[in-house]
Amino acid sequence: MTTGIPTWREEITVRDYETDFTGRWKPSSFFRVMQLVAGIQSTSIGYNFYELMDKGMAWVLARTRISIVDFPKIDERIIYHTWLNGVQQKLFFIREFDITTIDGKRLARATTASILIDPQSRRILSARSLPGHNPDNAAQVTPLEPLDKLDVPEGMPAVYRLQAAYSDLDVMGHVNNANYIDWVCSGFPLEKYRQEQLSRLQLNFLREVKAGDTVTVCAASQDESGRQWSVSGENDNGERAFDAVVHWQPRTA
């Protein structure tokens, strides 16, 4: 492991419990490690999670997107590069990820947008409330396109219904962001995964989901090929908890 301000490099080994029935990483595994590595790099530049909490602040993920070239396999070693990339719309802290094999072959590129909140009141705080210096590397690496709102239609058919429980929650007391990815992925049949693989996914978090909340996952194809899908999660009161757009491509060997 090597450190650097503002860019961080972390080597990861793919574990069998992180993979699906094909022996390759689940899409949510990309996001779980993104969360891990982002936390390590944030601590290295003075933004330790617990120290921020003591100041009445916490980062929470608002939007995330990944473009996947290939999925690593069990015991494969991969490299995560991550860096902060400034603030968009005076609200979203942008972080970029470049994920490669040990020999430099790109597996995925990802972008996240986080907001700063008061963990007690859940009130959104101004980006200027963050103490210290937030590195802006916009000139270092060309960022992906902005993380905008998603045009997800209303009235999509329900696929399944779930209730958030203990295993879904994180230290903030709400459903962990990677679990939403699992919820989206569980909305598609196994046969689709045998023939195709995710190539791109964007998920926007709209409302907190806590233990006991019930969510209905809805999905619909948005093109004739069946390669682009919209997915949403709706609370019992009809409010959207999340929106997602998923792209598929033929499965690689």
C-alpha positions as CSV (number, residue, x, y, z in Angstrom):
1,M,0.0,0.0,0.0
2,T,1.3,3.4,-0.9
3,T,-0.1,6.8,0.2
4,G,-0.2,10.1,-1.4
5,I,-2.0,13.3,-1.2
6,P,-4.2,13.7,-3.1
7,T,-4.3,10.3,-4.9
8,W,-4.5,6.9,-3.1
9,R,-3.6,3.4,-4.3
10,E,-4.8,0.3,-2.6
11,E,-4.3,-3.4,-3.6
12,I,-7.2,-5.8,-3.1
13,T,-7.6,-9.5,-3.4
14,V,-10.9,-10.9,-4.6
15,R,-12.4,-13.2,-2.0
16,D,-14.8,-16.1,-2.8
17,Y,-17.6,-14.7,-0.6
18,E,-17.6,-11.5,-2.7
19,T,-18.4,-13.3,-5.9
20,D,-21.6,-14.7,-7.5
21,F,-22.4,-18.1,-9.0
22,T,-20.0,-17.5,-11.9
23,G,-17.0,-17.0,-9.6
24,R,-16.7,-13.3,-10.5
25,W,-17.2,-10.2,-8.4
26,K,-20.8,-9.2,-7.7
27,P,-21.4,-5.6,-8.9
28,S,-22.0,-4.6,-5.3
29,S,-18.4,-5.8,-4.4
30,F,-17.0,-2.9,-6.5
31,F,-19.0,-0.5,-4.4
32,R,-18.2,-2.1,-1.0
33,V,-14.5,-1.7,-1.7
34,M,-15.0,1.8,-3.1
35,Q,-16.5,2.7,0.3
36,L,-13.5,1.0,2.1
37,V,-10.9,2.7,0.0
38,A,-12.6,6.1,0.1
39,G,-12.6,6.0,3.9
40,I,-8.9,5.1,4.1
41,Q,-7.9,7.9,1.7
42,S,-10.2,10.4,3.5
43,T,-8.5,9.6,6.8
44,S,-5.1,10.1,5.2
45,I,-6.0,13.7,4.4
46,G,-7.5,14.5,7.7
47,Y,-11.2,13.5,7.3
48,N,-11.4,10.5,9.7
49,F,-15.1,9.4,9.9
50,Y,-15.2,9.5,13.7
51,E,-13.4,12.8,14.0
52,L,-15.9,14.3,11.6
53,M,-18.8,12.8,13.6
54,D,-17.4,14.5,16.7
55,K,-17.7,17.8,14.8
56,G,-21.3,17.0,14.0
57,M,-20.6,16.1,10.3
58,A,-20.7,13.0,8.1
59,W,-20.4,12.3,4.4
60,V,-23.3,10.3,2.9
61,L,-23.4,9.0,-0.6
62,A,-26.0,10.8,-2.8
63,R,-25.2,9.5,-6.3
64,T,-22.9,6.9,-7.7
65,R,-22.0,5.5,-11.2
66,I,-19.7,2.8,-12.5
67,S,-18.7,1.7,-16.0
68,I,-17.5,-1.9,-16.0
69,V,-15.2,-3.4,-18.6
70,D,-14.7,-6.7,-16.9
71,F,-15.3,-8.5,-13.5
72,P,-12.4,-9.9,-11.6
73,K,-12.3,-13.5,-10.4
74,I,-11.7,-15.3,-7.1
75,D,-8.1,-14.7,-5.8
76,E,-7.4,-12.1,-8.5
77,R,-5.4,-9.1,-7.2
78,I,-6.7,-5.7,-8.3
79,I,-5.7,-2.1,-7.8
80,Y,-8.0,0.8,-6.7
81,H,-6.9,4.3,-7.5
82,T,-9.0,7.0,-5.9
83,W,-8.9,10.8,-5.6
84,L,-11.2,13.7,-4.6
85,N,-12.2,15.8,-7.6
86,G,-13.7,19.0,-6.1
87,V,-17.3,20.1,-5.4
88,Q,-20.1,20.3,-8.0
89,Q,-23.2,22.5,-7.6
90,K,-21.8,23.8,-4.3
91,L,-23.1,20.6,-2.7
92,F,-21.6,17.4,-4.1
93,F,-18.2,16.2,-3.1
94,I,-16.9,14.3,-6.2
95,R,-14.7,11.3,-5.9
96,E,-13.2,9.3,-8.8
97,F,-12.0,5.7,-9.0
98,D,-9.9,3.9,-11.5
99,I,-9.9,0.1,-10.9
100,T,-7.4,-2.1,-12.7
101,T,-5.8,-5.5,-12.7
102,I,-2.3,-5.8,-11.1
103,D,-0.8,-5.4,-14.6
104,G,-2.7,-2.3,-15.4
105,K,-5.7,-3.5,-17.4
106,R,-8.7,-1.4,-16.6
107,L,-11.6,-3.2,-15.0
108,A,-13.9,-0.2,-14.2
109,R,-14.1,3.6,-13.8
110,A,-16.5,5.0,-11.2
111,T,-17.6,8.4,-9.8
112,T,-19.4,9.1,-6.5
113,A,-21.1,12.3,-5.3
114,S,-21.4,12.7,-1.5
115,I,-23.1,15.4,0.6
116,L,-22.2,16.6,4.0
117,I,-24.9,16.2,6.7
118,D,-25.5,16.7,10.4
119,P,-25.8,13.0,11.5
120,Q,-28.2,14.0,14.3
121,S,-30.7,16.2,12.5
122,R,-29.9,14.7,9.0
123,R,-29.8,18.3,7.8
124,I,-27.6,18.9,4.7
125,L,-24.6,21.1,5.5
126,S,-22.9,23.5,3.1
127,A,-19.7,22.1,1.5
128,R,-18.0,25.1,3.0
129,S,-18.7,23.7,6.5
130,L,-16.0,21.0,5.9
131,P,-12.9,22.0,7.9
132,G,-9.5,21.9,6.2
133,H,-8.6,21.6,2.6
134,N,-10.5,19.5,0.1
135,P,-8.0,18.5,-2.7
136,D,-9.3,19.4,-6.2
137,N,-7.7,17.3,-8.9
138,A,-9.9,18.3,-11.8
139,A,-6.8,19.1,-13.9
140,Q,-5.0,15.9,-13.0
141,V,-7.3,13.3,-14.5
142,T,-10.2,13.9,-16.9
143,P,-13.4,13.2,-14.9
144,L,-16.3,11.3,-16.1
145,E,-19.5,13.2,-17.1
146,P,-21.4,14.9,-14.3
147,L,-23.6,12.8,-12.0
148,D,-27.0,14.2,-12.9
149,K,-30.6,13.4,-12.0
150,L,-31.9,10.3,-13.7
151,D,-34.9,10.2,-16.0
152,V,-36.7,7.2,-14.5
153,P,-40.3,6.8,-15.5
154,E,-43.2,6.5,-13.1
155,G,-45.5,3.5,-13.1
156,M,-43.0,0.7,-13.8
157,P,-44.1,-2.8,-12.8
158,A,-43.2,-4.1,-9.4
159,V,-40.5,-6.9,-9.4
160,Y,-40.3,-7.8,-5.8
161,R,-40.8,-6.3,-2.3
162,L,-38.5,-6.3,0.7
163,Q,-38.2,-5.1,4.2
164,A,-34.9,-3.5,5.4
165,A,-33.5,-5.4,8.3
166,Y,-30.4,-5.7,10.5
167,S,-28.0,-7.0,7.8
168,D,-28.8,-4.1,5.5
169,L,-27.7,-1.4,8.0
170,D,-24.4,0.5,8.4
171,V,-23.0,2.6,11.2
172,M,-25.2,5.5,10.2
173,G,-28.3,3.4,11.0
174,H,-29.6,3.3,7.5
175,V,-29.3,0.9,4.6
176,N,-25.7,0.7,3.3
177,N,-25.2,2.0,-0.2
178,A,-23.8,-1.3,-1.5
179,N,-27.0,-3.1,-0.4
180,Y,-29.0,-0.9,-2.8
181,I,-26.8,-2.2,-5.6
182,D,-27.7,-5.8,-4.5
183,W,-31.4,-4.8,-4.5
184,V,-31.1,-3.5,-8.0
185,C,-29.3,-6.6,-9.2
186,S,-31.8,-8.9,-7.6
187,G,-34.5,-7.4,-9.8
188,F,-33.2,-9.4,-12.8
189,P,-33.5,-13.1,-13.3
190,L,-30.5,-15.4,-13.1
191,E,-30.8,-16.3,-16.8
192,K,-30.0,-12.7,-17.7
193,Y,-26.7,-13.0,-15.7
194,R,-25.9,-16.3,-17.5
195,Q,-26.1,-14.5,-20.9
196,E,-25.2,-10.9,-20.1
197,Q,-23.3,-8.7,-17.6
198,L,-23.7,-5.2,-16.3
199,S,-21.6,-2.7,-18.2
200,R,-22.8,0.5,-16.6
201,L,-24.9,1.4,-13.6
202,Q,-25.9,4.7,-12.0
203,L,-27.9,4.9,-8.8
204,N,-29.2,8.1,-7.1
205,F,-30.2,7.9,-3.5
206,L,-33.3,9.9,-2.8
207,R,-34.4,9.1,0.7
208,E,-33.0,7.2,3.7
209,V,-34.2,3.6,4.2
210,K,-34.1,2.4,7.8
211,A,-34.8,-0.9,9.5
212,G,-38.4,-1.9,9.2
213,D,-39.0,0.2,6.1
214,T,-40.6,-1.7,3.2
215,V,-39.4,-1.0,-0.3
216,T,-41.0,-2.2,-3.6
217,V,-38.4,-2.6,-6.4
218,C,-39.8,-1.7,-9.8
219,A,-38.1,-2.2,-13.2
220,A,-38.7,-1.8,-16.9
221,S,-36.7,-2.1,-20.1
222,Q,-36.1,1.2,-21.8
223,D,-35.1,-0.1,-25.3
224,E,-36.0,-2.9,-27.7
225,S,-32.8,-4.7,-27.1
226,G,-33.4,-5.1,-23.4
227,R,-29.9,-3.7,-22.7
228,Q,-31.0,-0.6,-20.9
229,W,-33.2,-0.7,-17.8
230,S,-34.7,1.7,-15.3
231,V,-35.1,0.6,-11.7
232,S,-36.6,2.3,-8.7
233,G,-37.3,1.6,-5.1
234,E,-40.6,2.9,-3.7
235,N,-41.5,3.3,0.0
236,D,-45.0,2.3,1.2
237,N,-46.1,6.0,1.1
238,G,-45.2,6.0,-2.7
239,E,-42.0,8.1,-2.3
240,R,-39.0,7.1,-4.2
241,A,-36.0,5.8,-2.1
242,F,-33.7,5.4,-5.1
243,D,-33.6,5.6,-8.9
244,A,-31.2,3.6,-11.1
245,V,-30.3,3.1,-14.7
246,V,-28.6,-0.2,-15.7
247,H,-26.9,-1.1,-19.0
248,W,-26.1,-4.6,-20.1
249,Q,-23.7,-6.2,-22.6
250,P,-23.1,-9.7,-23.8
251,R,-21.2,-11.8,-21.3
252,T,-17.5,-12.1,-21.7
253,A,-15.8,-15.5,-21.3
